[in-house]
């Protein structure tokens, strides 16, 4: 392999420089009977079975499962020999989608660590917050050539191993916890979802039972792996011996269509926004692809009409509508292609291994057709939130997960989502609470009162930021907008900004958010692009 | 090219971008990472709603969105095509 693949392992605990060991002692890797299979077990068996199959492809070339096995093992060796590492250590993974990310993820699994994907596209303070809240000791990140000499706490790992030590064919004992995946809570603070080996293996297996996923598949991996859906796409493909295709220039739908064809991709799993854009690029034309077998939308609600339109335009390839949550590893339900035409306003039925229950406010099951709170149970339901028993207890009861969604079961047995209970919104597949925007901004502008609300514009969820200066001072909406762009991740930036002389108040004398939402809709209808004002 | 279209588009891009560097009608929006998927969608909707044109198919290509000038050119082309 001539291509340059390199990673950096940074120690986050001060004064603990890494001691490099060229010939690492292989201790602790004795085969021991484990009660349950782990991701490492599955990974090793797939690597051995599909050693010569192309596992990943990017602009630098393609790599096989043999390569992936060698590099993951090499990384596991380095972790093993790191003074800051022991079984169960949380290891951060702050990388874009790439073969390096995948090698690092499974390297952490082989070593018995807990992988903690940190979205690399976030602001620095958010990354630092996540590092601190999950107690990370090590962080795997992109290798910066200029830093390798000067930074004693950083180890550069070149992924150029060509052999796997025999001991790497064995799996060492490890804990139940496999990874932490960040999501947003209603308080606005990030939460780390604890996913076990069983959670991930179970959800992967369920997905392969509803999607026509085969080892011959090649999917375009365009969703960030630090995102629950991207993580699920990565795991469901690698743990089935299928291929991941990386392309850096997928901004334009024409580029996406071009990549699907030139890379001979067989599938695409993405959030609704991606498919909305794809439809615009297609116009009324059908998608002509010699390789595409299916597409699946997840990570948010797709307009039912658009789902039907897309299903027709990609036929004979199939289109699936999926529903899920980070707390359920990723996916909970699926509407198969054959039912799209009649049932596109539903999420289908629970995937194998998942059970649904719709309950009223007293926790009792409601009749079919009645709207209630959707609960889910299965081996894919998280262990809880890291270091947050209160929040865990609030959503997990007797093995059931309260999804926070309002739903009803229709006569066909399919489930329809009717709204949300906890005010969370989903934009570009990212679930968060509008309060999170206020929480970040109020630290930057303590003199101004702010309220962010969600509204719907042309079928898309959007945010509106309302501001009020209690001292009757001036607020410049253009400046507000600039601050948002500077300090918020892109999907949290409001589309609409409005300065108010007084807050509308409800009967409890609190800010009337429902009234603000109504105003946002009215403003949006009257001046669709208030943002440019 | 209609200078008013260029100016309107430039105002929109400047208003919705965090970059510290000045943006001109010839700034490369892709190379400078000003254009992301949300910005692209917003630009498309802005163009369609402001000028009453519809962008389709091959319009969604880097050559039409790389600079404000190129996008203004696309707007003019679509406006002329629709009024013909």
Contacts between the chains, C-beta under 8 A, distances in Angstrom:
chain1	res1	chain2	res2	distance
A	251	B	30	7.3
A	251	B	35	6.5
A	251	B	36	7.1
A	251	B	37	6.2
A	251	B	40	6.3
A	251	B	62	7.9
A	252	B	40	7.3
A	252	B	60	5.3
A	252	B	61	6.1
A	252	B	62	6.0
A	252	B	65	7.4
A	253	B	60	5.1
A	254	B	57	7.8
A	254	B	58	6.6
A	254	B	60	5.1
A	254	B	61	5.1
A	255	B	62	7.6
A	273	B	37	6.9
A	273	B	38	8.0
A	273	B	41	7.0
A	274	B	37	7.8
A	276	B	41	7.8
A	277	B	37	7.4
A	277	B	40	7.7
A	277	B	41	6.4
A	277	B	60	7.6
A	280	B	44	7.2
A	280	B	55	7.2
A	280	B	56	7.0
A	280	B	60	6.7
A	281	B	56	7.8
A	281	B	57	6.0
A	281	B	60	4.8
A	282	B	57	7.3
A	283	B	56	4.5
A	283	B	57	4.9
A	285	B	57	7.1
A	428	B	37	7.3
A	428	B	38	6.9
A	458	B	45	7.3
A	478	B	15	6.3
A	481	B	15	6.2
A	481	B	16	6.9
A	482	B	18	6.6
A	485	B	16	6.9
A	485	B	17	6.3
A	485	B	18	3.3
A	486	B	18	4.5
A	490	B	36	5.8
A	490	B	38	5.5
A	490	B	39	7.9
A	491	B	38	6.8
A	493	B	38	7.8
A	495	B	42	7.3
A	528	B	45	7.2
A	528	B	49	4.7
A	529	B	12	7.3
A	529	B	45	7.4
A	529	B	46	5.0
A	529	B	49	6.1
A	529	B	50	6.8
A	531	B	12	7.5
A	531	B	15	6.7
A	531	B	16	5.8
A	531	B	42	7.0
A	531	B	46	8.0
A	532	B	8	7.8
A	532	B	11	6.3
A	532	B	12	4.2
A	532	B	15	5.6
A	532	B	16	7.3
A	532	B	46	6.4
A	533	B	15	7.9
